[in-house]
Amino acid sequence: MKIQTQDLYHGAVLTQMTEHPSFTALNKPDTLYGHYLVNHETRLFVKYLTKETSSWNFKFSLDELQSIQK
C-alpha cells in the first residue's frame, strides 16, 4: 500500500488529536476518505490544500455533504 501526500497531512492531524487528554477513540463512520468519528460523538472531516496562495476554501463532494447532513 502506497502512502500518499494526503495521508501525511491526515496523519499529522490525527497525531495531534490523539495526544490531547480528552481523546478516547477514533473510528471511521463510513467509507469516505478523511471522515472520522472522534470520541464516539464528534464527526471530523480532514481536508488539505497544497497551494500557498490558497484562501482556505475547501470543496465538499456530494457524498461528503450527505454525510454531514446525517
Distance bins in CASP14 RR format, pairs under 12 A and 6 or more apart:
PFRMAT RR
TARGET T0000
AUTHOR 0000-0000-0000
RMODE 2
METHOD distances of the structure
MODEL  1
1 7 0 0 0 0 1 0 0 0 0 0 0
2 8 0 0 0 0 0 1 0 0 0 0 0
3 9 0 0 0 0 0 1 0 0 0 0 0
3 10 0 0 0 0 0 1 0 0 0 0 0
3 11 0 0 0 0 1 0 0 0 0 0 0
4 10 0 0 0 0 1 0 0 0 0 0 0
4 11 0 0 0 0 0 1 0 0 0 0 0
4 33 0 0 0 0 1 0 0 0 0 0 0
4 34 0 0 0 0 0 1 0 0 0 0 0
4 48 0 0 0 0 0 1 0 0 0 0 0
5 11 0 0 0 0 0 1 0 0 0 0 0
5 12 0 0 0 0 0 1 0 0 0 0 0
5 48 0 0 0 0 1 0 0 0 0 0 0
5 49 0 0 0 0 0 1 0 0 0 0 0
5 50 1 0 0 1 0 0 0 0 0 0 0
6 12 0 0 0 0 0 1 0 0 0 0 0
6 13 0 0 0 0 0 1 0 0 0 0 0
6 33 1 0 0 1 0 0 0 0 0 0 0
6 34 0 0 0 0 1 0 0 0 0 0 0
6 46 0 0 0 0 1 0 0 0 0 0 0
6 47 0 0 0 0 1 0 0 0 0 0 0
6 48 1 0 0 1 0 0 0 0 0 0 0
6 49 0 0 0 0 0 1 0 0 0 0 0
6 50 0 0 0 0 1 0 0 0 0 0 0
7 13 0 0 0 0 0 1 0 0 0 0 0
7 14 0 0 0 0 0 1 0 0 0 0 0
7 33 0 0 0 0 1 0 0 0 0 0 0
7 34 0 0 0 0 1 0 0 0 0 0 0
7 46 0 0 0 0 0 1 0 0 0 0 0
7 48 0 0 0 0 0 1 0 0 0 0 0
8 14 0 0 0 0 0 1 0 0 0 0 0
8 15 0 0 0 0 0 1 0 0 0 0 0
8 46 0 0 0 0 0 1 0 0 0 0 0
8 48 0 0 0 0 1 0 0 0 0 0 0
8 50 0 0 0 0 0 1 0 0 0 0 0
9 15 0 0 0 0 0 1 0 0 0 0 0
9 16 0 0 0 0 0 1 0 0 0 0 0
9 33 0 0 0 0 0 1 0 0 0 0 0
9 34 0 0 0 0 1 0 0 0 0 0 0
9 46 1 0 0 1 0 0 0 0 0 0 0
9 47 0 0 0 0 1 0 0 0 0 0 0
9 48 1 0 1 0 0 0 0 0 0 0 0
9 49 0 0 0 0 1 0 0 0 0 0 0
9 50 0 0 0 0 1 0 0 0 0 0 0
10 16 0 0 0 0 0 1 0 0 0 0 0
10 17 0 0 0 0 0 1 0 0 0 0 0
10 26 0 0 0 0 0 1 0 0 0 0 0
10 28 0 0 0 0 0 1 0 0 0 0 0
10 33 0 0 0 0 1 0 0 0 0 0 0
10 34 1 0 1 0 0 0 0 0 0 0 0
10 35 0 0 0 0 0 1 0 0 0 0 0
10 36 0 0 0 0 1 0 0 0 0 0 0
10 44 0 0 0 0 0 1 0 0 0 0 0
10 45 0 0 0 0 0 1 0 0 0 0 0
10 46 1 0 1 0 0 0 0 0 0 0 0
10 47 0 0 0 0 1 0 0 0 0 0 0
10 48 1 0 0 1 0 0 0 0 0 0 0
11 17 0 0 0 0 1 0 0 0 0 0 0
11 18 0 0 0 0 1 0 0 0 0 0 0
11 19 0 0 0 0 0 1 0 0 0 0 0
11 26 0 0 0 0 0 1 0 0 0 0 0
11 34 0 0 0 0 0 1 0 0 0 0 0
11 36 0 0 0 0 0 1 0 0 0 0 0
11 46 0 0 0 0 1 0 0 0 0 0 0
11 48 0 0 0 0 0 1 0 0 0 0 0
12 18 0 0 0 0 0 1 0 0 0 0 0
12 19 0 0 0 0 0 1 0 0 0 0 0
12 46 0 0 0 0 1 0 0 0 0 0 0
12 48 0 0 0 0 1 0 0 0 0 0 0
13 19 0 0 0 0 0 1 0 0 0 0 0
13 20 0 0 0 0 0 1 0 0 0 0 0
13 26 0 0 0 0 0 1 0 0 0 0 0
13 34 0 0 0 0 1 0 0 0 0 0 0
13 36 0 0 0 0 1 0 0 0 0 0 0
13 38 0 0 0 0 0 1 0 0 0 0 0
13 44 0 0 0 0 1 0 0 0 0 0 0
13 45 0 0 0 0 0 1 0 0 0 0 0
13 46 1 0 1 0 0 0 0 0 0 0 0
13 47 0 0 0 0 1 0 0 0 0 0 0
13 48 0 0 0 0 1 0 0 0 0 0 0
14 20 0 0 0 0 0 1 0 0 0 0 0
14 23 0 0 0 0 1 0 0 0 0 0 0
14 26 1 0 0 1 0 0 0 0 0 0 0
14 27 0 0 0 0 0 1 0 0 0 0 0
14 28 0 0 0 0 0 1 0 0 0 0 0
14 34 0 0 0 0 1 0 0 0 0 0 0
14 36 1 0 0 1 0 0 0 0 0 0 0
14 38 0 0 0 0 1 0 0 0 0 0 0
14 44 0 0 0 0 1 0 0 0 0 0 0
14 46 1 0 0 1 0 0 0 0 0 0 0
15 23 0 0 0 0 0 1 0 0 0 0 0
15 26 0 0 0 0 0 1 0 0 0 0 0
15 46 0 0 0 0 0 1 0 0 0 0 0
16 23 0 0 0 0 1 0 0 0 0 0 0
16 38 0 0 0 0 0 1 0 0 0 0 0
16 44 0 0 0 0 0 1 0 0 0 0 0
16 46 0 0 0 0 0 1 0 0 0 0 0
17 23 1 0 1 0 0 0 0 0 0 0 0
17 24 0 0 0 0 0 1 0 0 0 0 0
17 25 0 0 0 0 0 1 0 0 0 0 0
17 26 1 0 0 1 0 0 0 0 0 0 0
17 36 0 0 0 0 1 0 0 0 0 0 0
17 37 0 0 0 0 0 1 0 0 0 0 0
17 38 1 0 0 1 0 0 0 0 0 0 0
17 39 0 0 0 0 1 0 0 0 0 0 0
17 42 0 0 0 0 0 1 0 0 0 0 0
17 44 0 0 0 0 1 0 0 0 0 0 0
17 46 0 0 0 0 1 0 0 0 0 0 0
18 24 0 0 0 0 1 0 0 0 0 0 0
18 25 0 0 0 0 1 0 0 0 0 0 0
18 26 1 0 0 1 0 0 0 0 0 0 0
18 36 0 0 0 0 0 1 0 0 0 0 0
18 38 0 0 0 0 1 0 0 0 0 0 0
18 39 0 0 0 0 0 1 0 0 0 0 0
20 26 0 0 0 0 0 1 0 0 0 0 0
20 38 0 0 0 0 1 0 0 0 0 0 0
20 39 0 0 0 0 1 0 0 0 0 0 0
20 42 0 0 0 0 0 1 0 0 0 0 0
21 39 0 0 0 0 0 1 0 0 0 0 0
22 38 0 0 0 0 1 0 0 0 0 0 0
22 39 1 0 0 1 0 0 0 0 0 0 0
22 41 0 0 0 0 0 1 0 0 0 0 0
22 42 0 0 0 0 0 1 0 0 0 0 0
23 36 0 0 0 0 0 1 0 0 0 0 0
23 38 1 0 0 1 0 0 0 0 0 0 0
23 39 1 0 0 1 0 0 0 0 0 0 0
23 40 0 0 0 0 0 1 0 0 0 0 0
23 42 0 0 0 0 0 1 0 0 0 0 0
23 44 0 0 0 0 0 1 0 0 0 0 0
24 37 0 0 0 0 0 1 0 0 0 0 0
24 38 0 0 0 0 1 0 0 0 0 0 0
24 39 1 0 1 0 0 0 0 0 0 0 0
24 40 1 0 0 1 0 0 0 0 0 0 0
24 41 0 0 0 0 1 0 0 0 0 0 0
24 42 0 0 0 0 0 1 0 0 0 0 0
25 36 0 0 0 0 0 1 0 0 0 0 0
25 37 1 0 0 1 0 0 0 0 0 0 0
25 38 1 0 0 1 0 0 0 0 0 0 0
25 39 1 0 1 0 0 0 0 0 0 0 0
25 40 1 0 1 0 0 0 0 0 0 0 0
25 41 0 0 0 0 1 0 0 0 0 0 0
25 42 0 0 0 0 0 1 0 0 0 0 0
26 34 0 0 0 0 0 1 0 0 0 0 0
26 35 0 0 0 0 0 1 0 0 0 0 0
26 36 1 0 1 0 0 0 0 0 0 0 0
26 37 1 0 0 1 0 0 0 0 0 0 0
26 38 1 0 0 1 0 0 0 0 0 0 0
26 39 0 0 0 0 1 0 0 0 0 0 0
26 40 0 0 0 0 1 0 0 0 0 0 0
26 41 0 0 0 0 0 1 0 0 0 0 0
26 42 0 0 0 0 0 1 0 0 0 0 0
26 43 0 0 0 0 0 1 0 0 0 0 0
26 44 0 0 0 0 1 0 0 0 0 0 0
26 46 0 0 0 0 0 1 0 0 0 0 0
27 35 0 0 0 0 0 1 0 0 0 0 0
27 36 1 0 0 1 0 0 0 0 0 0 0
27 37 1 0 1 0 0 0 0 0 0 0 0
27 38 0 0 0 0 1 0 0 0 0 0 0
27 39 0 0 0 0 1 0 0 0 0 0 0
27 40 1 0 0 1 0 0 0 0 0 0 0
27 41 0 0 0 0 0 1 0 0 0 0 0
27 42 0 0 0 0 0 1 0 0 0 0 0
27 43 0 0 0 0 0 1 0 0 0 0 0
27 44 0 0 0 0 0 1 0 0 0 0 0
28 34 0 0 0 0 1 0 0 0 0 0 0
28 35 1 0 0 1 0 0 0 0 0 0 0
28 36 1 0 0 1 0 0 0 0 0 0 0
28 37 1 0 0 1 0 0 0 0 0 0 0
28 38 0 0 0 0 0 1 0 0 0 0 0
28 43 0 0 0 0 0 1 0 0 0 0 0
28 44 0 0 0 0 0 1 0 0 0 0 0
28 46 0 0 0 0 0 1 0 0 0 0 0
28 67 0 0 0 0 0 1 0 0 0 0 0
29 35 1 0 0 1 0 0 0 0 0 0 0
29 36 1 0 0 1 0 0 0 0 0 0 0
29 37 1 0 1 0 0 0 0 0 0 0 0
29 38 0 0 0 0 0 1 0 0 0 0 0
29 40 0 0 0 0 0 1 0 0 0 0 0
29 41 0 0 0 0 0 1 0 0 0 0 0
29 42 0 0 0 0 0 1 0 0 0 0 0
29 43 1 0 0 1 0 0 0 0 0 0 0
29 44 0 0 0 0 1 0 0 0 0 0 0
29 45 0 0 0 0 0 1 0 0 0 0 0
29 64 0 0 0 0 0 1 0 0 0 0 0
29 67 1 0 0 1 0 0 0 0 0 0 0
29 68 0 0 0 0 0 1 0 0 0 0 0
29 70 0 0 0 0 1 0 0 0 0 0 0
30 36 0 0 0 0 0 1 0 0 0 0 0
30 37 0 0 0 0 1 0 0 0 0 0 0
30 43 0 0 0 0 1 0 0 0 0 0 0
30 45 0 0 0 0 0 1 0 0 0 0 0
30 63 0 0 0 0 1 0 0 0 0 0 0
30 64 0 0 0 0 1 0 0 0 0 0 0
30 66 0 0 0 0 1 0 0 0 0 0 0
30 67 1 0 1 0 0 0 0 0 0 0 0
30 68 0 0 0 0 0 1 0 0 0 0 0
30 70 0 0 0 0 1 0 0 0 0 0 0
31 63 0 0 0 0 1 0 0 0 0 0 0
31 64 0 0 0 0 0 1 0 0 0 0 0
31 67 0 0 0 0 1 0 0 0 0 0 0
32 43 0 0 0 0 0 1 0 0 0 0 0
32 44 0 0 0 0 0 1 0 0 0 0 0
32 45 1 0 0 1 0 0 0 0 0 0 0
32 46 0 0 0 0 0 1 0 0 0 0 0
32 47 0 0 0 0 0 1 0 0 0 0 0
32 60 0 0 0 0 0 1 0 0 0 0 0
32 61 0 0 0 0 1 0 0 0 0 0 0
32 62 0 0 0 0 0 1 0 0 0 0 0
32 63 1 0 1 0 0 0 0 0 0 0 0
32 64 1 0 0 1 0 0 0 0 0 0 0
32 65 0 0 0 0 0 1 0 0 0 0 0
32 66 0 0 0 0 1 0 0 0 0 0 0
32 67 1 0 1 0 0 0 0 0 0 0 0
32 68 0 0 0 0 0 1 0 0 0 0 0
32 70 0 0 0 0 0 1 0 0 0 0 0
33 45 0 0 0 0 1 0 0 0 0 0 0
33 46 0 0 0 0 1 0 0 0 0 0 0
33 47 0 0 0 0 0 1 0 0 0 0 0
33 48 0 0 0 0 0 1 0 0 0 0 0
33 61 0 0 0 0 0 1 0 0 0 0 0
33 63 0 0 0 0 0 1 0 0 0 0 0
33 64 0 0 0 0 1 0 0 0 0 0 0
33 67 0 0 0 0 0 1 0 0 0 0 0
34 43 0 0 0 0 0 1 0 0 0 0 0
34 44 1 0 0 1 0 0 0 0 0 0 0
34 45 1 0 0 1 0 0 0 0 0 0 0
34 46 1 0 1 0 0 0 0 0 0 0 0
34 47 1 0 0 1 0 0 0 0 0 0 0
34 48 0 0 0 0 1 0 0 0 0 0 0
34 58 0 0 0 0 0 1 0 0 0 0 0
34 60 0 0 0 0 0 1 0 0 0 0 0
34 61 0 0 0 0 0 1 0 0 0 0 0
34 63 0 0 0 0 0 1 0 0 0 0 0
34 64 0 0 0 0 1 0 0 0 0 0 0
34 67 0 0 0 0 0 1 0 0 0 0 0
35 42 0 0 0 0 0 1 0 0 0 0 0
35 43 1 0 0 1 0 0 0 0 0 0 0
35 44 1 0 0 1 0 0 0 0 0 0 0
35 45 1 0 1 0 0 0 0 0 0 0 0
35 46 0 0 0 0 1 0 0 0 0 0 0
35 47 0 0 0 0 0 1 0 0 0 0 0
35 60 0 0 0 0 0 1 0 0 0 0 0
35 61 0 0 0 0 0 1 0 0 0 0 0
35 63 0 0 0 0 1 0 0 0 0 0 0
35 64 1 0 0 1 0 0 0 0 0 0 0
35 65 0 0 0 0 0 1 0 0 0 0 0
35 66 0 0 0 0 0 1 0 0 0 0 0
35 67 1 0 0 1 0 0 0 0 0 0 0
35 68 0 0 0 0 1 0 0 0 0 0 0
35 70 0 0 0 0 0 1 0 0 0 0 0
36 42 0 0 0 0 1 0 0 0 0 0 0
36 43 1 0 0 1 0 0 0 0 0 0 0
36 44 1 0 1 0 0 0 0 0 0 0 0
36 45 1 0 0 1 0 0 0 0 0 0 0
36 46 1 0 0 1 0 0 0 0 0 0 0
36 67 0 0 0 0 0 1 0 0 0 0 0
37 43 1 0 1 0 0 0 0 0 0 0 0
37 44 1 0 0 1 0 0 0 0 0 0 0
37 45 0 0 0 0 0 1 0 0 0 0 0
37 67 0 0 0 0 0 1 0 0 0 0 0
37 70 0 0 0 0 0 1 0 0 0 0 0
38 44 1 0 1 0 0 0 0 0 0 0 0
38 45 0 0 0 0 0 1 0 0 0 0 0
38 46 0 0 0 0 0 1 0 0 0 0 0
43 64 0 0 0 0 0 1 0 0 0 0 0
43 67 1 0 0 1 0 0 0 0 0 0 0
43 68 1 0 0 1 0 0 0 0 0 0 0
43 69 0 0 0 0 0 1 0 0 0 0 0
43 70 0 0 0 0 1 0 0 0 0 0 0
44 64 0 0 0 0 0 1 0 0 0 0 0
44 67 0 0 0 0 0 1 0 0 0 0 0
44 68 0 0 0 0 0 1 0 0 0 0 0
45 58 0 0 0 0 1 0 0 0 0 0 0
45 59 0 0 0 0 0 1 0 0 0 0 0
45 60 1 0 0 1 0 0 0 0 0 0 0
45 61 0 0 0 0 0 1 0 0 0 0 0
45 63 0 0 0 0 0 1 0 0 0 0 0
45 64 1 0 0 1 0 0 0 0 0 0 0
45 65 0 0 0 0 0 1 0 0 0 0 0
45 67 0 0 0 0 1 0 0 0 0 0 0
45 68 1 0 0 1 0 0 0 0 0 0 0
46 58 0 0 0 0 0 1 0 0 0 0 0
46 64 0 0 0 0 0 1 0 0 0 0 0
47 54 0 0 0 0 0 1 0 0 0 0 0
47 56 0 0 0 0 1 0 0 0 0 0 0
47 57 0 0 0 0 0 1 0 0 0 0 0
47 58 1 0 1 0 0 0 0 0 0 0 0
47 59 0 0 0 0 1 0 0 0 0 0 0
47 60 0 0 0 0 1 0 0 0 0 0 0
47 61 0 0 0 0 0 1 0 0 0 0 0
47 64 0 0 0 0 1 0 0 0 0 0 0
48 54 0 0 0 0 1 0 0 0 0 0 0
48 56 0 0 0 0 0 1 0 0 0 0 0
48 58 0 0 0 0 1 0 0 0 0 0 0
48 59 0 0 0 0 0 1 0 0 0 0 0
49 55 0 0 0 0 1 0 0 0 0 0 0
49 56 1 0 0 1 0 0 0 0 0 0 0
49 57 0 0 0 0 1 0 0 0 0 0 0
49 58 1 0 0 1 0 0 0 0 0 0 0
49 59 0 0 0 0 1 0 0 0 0 0 0
51 57 0 0 0 0 0 1 0 0 0 0 0
51 58 0 0 0 0 0 1 0 0 0 0 0
58 64 0 0 0 0 1 0 0 0 0 0 0
58 65 0 0 0 0 0 1 0 0 0 0 0
59 65 0 0 0 0 0 1 0 0 0 0 0
60 66 0 0 0 0 1 0 0 0 0 0 0
60 67 0 0 0 0 1 0 0 0 0 0 0
60 68 1 0 0 1 0 0 0 0 0 0 0
60 69 0 0 0 0 0 1 0 0 0 0 0
61 67 0 0 0 0 1 0 0 0 0 0 0
61 68 0 0 0 0 0 1 0 0 0 0 0
62 68 0 0 0 0 0 1 0 0 0 0 0
62 69 0 0 0 0 0 1 0 0 0 0 0
63 69 0 0 0 0 0 1 0 0 0 0 0
63 70 0 0 0 0 0 1 0 0 0 0 0
64 70 0 0 0 0 0 1 0 0 0 0 0
END
